């Protein structure tokens, strides 16, 4: 009602007065007229708001915008005086000028191409805009940063980039000189949308935000432009954006009931979906491009816009917090979230809260790169409908309770229990929030810059004062490729690594020249510690949002020594840029034996020469005096391209010996399987991580879905079928996406060109069903090899493919959010463990089933978990007793075929590179796994362990 009256105000007056006049009645509504009158005369914030919104000269506004936005906003309180009007500026295109519609138009989403066209039009029209291309995605789309500031700043953008570079590395200046740098510098405030493709609102909102930042001449915006460089990443994952836009317009536009939500498309980008925000090692090209940009521009603030909870959650960094990060950071976070909460409450917007959602433990979220590099991560979750359709939403959880609608100290004005919600509501909330945050930044730009500098300075100082003072990766580790990979991942993040030019002598021992040294007295010394140390979770009673362990050395099976001796800071080193592998081949002869030290590139080498006859020695052997570990690959180059083998050995960083004699020990032929990777349509992400690894290492495979499995006769085409971790249960794997009464095709369509990418289906619902399970059973019994990882390992026992094995879920008290634990190899000579020298290895706990095998089959347990708290190497594990002596890998003869069950996940998010070899060996030696063992004839029920 108040809203209606006010929007009839004359255009220019409305703009002039809007913030004050709109917010007053709202406050009056909530607090009563008395409180409102107090506010109107005495509230400094409100007075400031009034002054800030008053333009130097009256600026025209768009009446049509005001009318439609009011119509699309489902309740008057879901909009703010910052966004209920649109100023007009001659020569500056509005989003509507480019798109033909306002931001928040129901039932219409904007593609990357359309959005980029708008930003480019804005750049063309205004000297306040400069676009930088960050790179290109897997599918070739551009990734942009749209910089917005005042004309002078945009003109001198390089200068400002330089200032931030100086603040990011306090060694480049003196504490005295830095005052001058801070006086001249301006913070970059990075804000991004569209990392998670079905969170569709932010890429829409950001266009309007960009427009306002360019076009609004009122003091608040002038203040932002004069004091801040706003760097908008319009779409973090452009491939996924375009796919979801096509999917929405193809399938979801008619959906008006949240209960019949058909979900998103099977793919976003090429490999992963939600995990693009868990890509701690920046394996995905879209995420790496953001990191590369970050390290060139050093934005002190990175703000990701997500959608999930109502109505708006603003991240404030609740416990558990990583204690290595700066205390300044932990106070900056609620500084911003509290300002947003109070501003938005003042504007009359309910349901804005902070605190109880995401913590500060895992450093693997994309925007966390800023906190990792002494800046500040910021994040919102607003309420999205997974499209642009207005619909009724039930906010309370279905199983009862108030969920996020309860009133709490951090949520003084909770979201409603039920609400009709629209894209425009969502736009209003996040845009108001971001504008408030930008306003705050513009009022305190120097504080932001000082903090950024001080956090960077403290990181260096902490490395001089607080142990550990460094890390050494000793020279002489047999597999140099995993060492190189680990170091290159550190370098990717800007961490300085040195190579010792002389022996390093510290109290932990002596390390030879050539060892790698990471000193902690560097700007990113804290990040080095966070990545390399053992994660000690601060409170076992807390839960966390994601993984609790990621220790790189344990994940890579590379030796990393923590050094608590300050002498490490004086070690003589030369800087390492990136490590380029140089393998070597010695000797001469027909056979080239590539020595197996557990290098993942062994698989690459084998697959590079698929037609070349290749043997593996089943036990350690000798060539002259040289030791040849079991599982080394002997390429018979007769009639083949010996020079190409040598070149591959060298480029892959391997060690090989050429010889004319075959080993005296037993060998088997390493013939390559026709490999299929099975994917459900509903959960392609974990499959995506495996696909990414296979593509990286050059392991060819066919991606199959329910369509191929149900068609049967699988043995005709595939020797090995791998079912990566996917779904949570066997039932989920088999029945997958529920059918809601209509087919859901994912097919090539000229109108929706991104659909049908990576696989096609007339109907992605229904899963393989019992029919598919039966075909897989036939396949195995007929001689096929089935390999299952983590949660997929529930499937063979529960659907009767592996009747002798029992799979159970752990108890409700069990909680293992990604700890790294010990595993014990039971059959060290088994081909799966070629290249693994130790009996006890570190593995990431994969949350697969608790397996039991009957006594008679105990020799099929290839690896087990010793369990108990003492086997936990990093991160949090509540209930480690439950996995005590449970099988970790079982290879089971079944009919004429076999099933290999991994309870864990040996190919997890491009992290546990030390485990990859077990999966690769399973594939390389697929038809030699059972060779040394007698088949089990008797079927006995599983004995509980
Ligand atoms: Zn998200």
Boltz pocket constraint, residues with backbone or C-beta under 6 A from the ligand:
constraints:
  - pocket:
      binder: B
      contacts: [[A, 196], [A, 199], [A, 305], [A, 306], [A, 307]]
      max_distance: 6.0
